[in-house]
Amino acid sequence: MAAPKKGRRQGTQGKPGRTLVFILIALVALTGGMFLSGHTTPRLGIDLAGGTSITLQAKNEPGQKNAINETNMNTAVDIINKRVNGLGVSEAEVQTQGSENIIVNIPKGTNAKQAREQVGTTAQLFFRPVIARQPSVPVDGGKDKGDKGNKGDKDKKDKPSSTPTPGASDKGTDKDGDKGDKSKDESASPSSTPTTQGRSVTDGLKDEPTPSGKSSDKPQDKKDETPKPDPAGDPSAKLQEQFAKLDCTDPKVRTKIKEGVKPSDPVVACGKDSDDNWNKFILGPSEVSGKEVDDAKAVYDTQGAAGWKVTMDFSKTGTKQFGDITGKLAGKQSPQNEFGIVMDGEVVSWPFVQQALTGGQAEISGSFGQDEAKDLANILSYGALPLTFKEQSVTTVSAALGGEQLRAGLIAGAIGLALVIIYLVAYYRGLALIAIASLGVSAALTYTIMTLLGPTIKFALNLPAVCGAIVAIGITADSFIVYFERIRDEIREGRTLRPAVERAWPRARRTILVSDFVSFLAAAVLFVVTVGKVQGFAFTLGLTTLLDVVVVFFFTKPLMTIMARKKFFASGHKWSGLDPKRLGAHPPLRRSRRTSAPAAPVDPNPKEA
């Protein structure tokens, strides 16, 4: 029976050297990945690195009263939070201030500019049929082409960037389209020739070509392309007048025509084509609301004409509505076969339709750039805000205060760590070397992983997260203390070091796992039920708790097994922290059980052989 017990004891010890090599290789790989990624420091949050603070003021939508309430404000906060995270901006703070304002804090070093463009965008998306479309030129008409180009550049800067610019990054299709138009009518003036994006809406099974220049140009020259004025007082008469005087190159005009627009009314609107030229539109009443779009994605089309496209999935109601409007538009000449995608009062795209799309899915393709497609899909995916917001103020947040707090926190953490090390050295002596080495490995793993999580999941280190890392020092030290005390208990019972290390491990392991599970569960609950900076604390606490288990199992235990074979620890040196006399060890139990065998009784009548 002795041999099997010995075999089991050796099996429990395993091969600690291989385990140590494994975790060291993992640490080297993480460090190498950190340097290869070009990120050698963790990404910092707004309180440590500074950033941008945006104040949004809510306004009632046209035709609605008392829309600014707690429910709508909380819904807006949730949607804005999803938008900034969808843009890759983590640790952004989104919270209400008072009853009408929302504060959005975006850390420096993130895509803050893009986030600023989209956080307050109401994403009021409507699909409206195009009744008329013409290029928009300055009202005076006296500027030459060069002035127009300068004006276009100025308008490009003034244009709200929350709306994607159609086809700005895909010139190939537009060049082909321009050549086609030029071949059809070389004498046409740029200021009078209608422009088209060359985009089509299909069911995703095919990609139809752009309509010919003839079909696109002729309807524009006809006077009956605009609504016929009905008797006096009819709104269409006002639309004709607005359409004739509309100057989309003027940003003030573009802002004014958006005010008071209702989905059920025909409207005039502006939109930019892929050459940064403004076009003016007369659009019919909204046929489909953006709320009926269940999902939208930016997809790179590898089939046919390679390029980015936006796919849309409609709800049950939206499927019927979209099928009806595309059925009405199919078969007509341009621009009556187009529908304008109107976002916040501006036409971001006007694709043409060649057949009714009744399957509940559609894709818009042609002249999309990657950023443009992703921006549009991102806003559509996260839905429309229930309120209209006005950007009240934008301020730059300094990291000076956060830097001072960080220095104070790091000093406090350093003092706490020094006190822990002093205690370990004074109480555990030689065992303190194992504890300090384990703390060093834990710190290295935490630092490299946090650094890599910055570019990977956009994790940003803020002050609460630093506090979570400091709290983790105590959690990790507790695990060492539990294991060391179990070993010392075994030595007090009279066992030598090597069996004591193995016998103490199962009981210490159980205690460590239970303790870490409670800490991780608390961190997980805190992460789920909180928002903002508190989530940073919960995330760091949960991460370091998991790393504590990894370090104890794959570094501390194997290292302790190896050290138990060294003479300094195995002999119970007085500075090893495992001196049996200092621990008050009892004599081995097997010695106390040994008794001398009784003498055999003497036979009074021995028999002779």
Secondary structure, DSSP 8 states (H G I E B T S, - for coil): -HHHHHHHHHHHH--HHHHHHHHHHHHHHHHHHHHHTT--S--B-HHHH-EEEEEEEEE--TT-SS--SHHHHHHHHHHHHHHHHHTT--S-EEEEETTTEEEEEEETTSSHHHHHHHHT----EEEEEEEEEEE---TT----HHHHHHHHHHHHHHS-TTS--TTTT-HHHHHHHHHHHHHH-TT--TTTS------EEE-SS-------HHHHHHHHH-GGGS----STT-HHHHHHHHHHH--TT-HHHHHHHHTT--TTS-EEEEEE-TTS-EEEEEE---SEEGGGEEEEEEEEE-SSS-EEEEEEEE-HHHHHHHHHHHHHHTT--TTTTBEEEEETTEEEE--B-SS---SSEEEEEEEE-HHHHHHHHHHHHT---SSEEEEEEEEEE-SHHHHHHHHHHHHHHHHHHHHHHHHHHHHHTTHHHHHHHHHHHHHHHHHHHHHHHHHHH---B-HHHHHHHHHHHHHHHHHHHHHHHHHHHHHHTT--HHHHHHHHHHHHHHHHHHHHHHHHHHHHHHHHH--THHHHHHHHHHHHHHHHHHHIIIIIHHHHHHHTTSHHHHTT-TTTT--HHHHT----HHHHT----------SS----
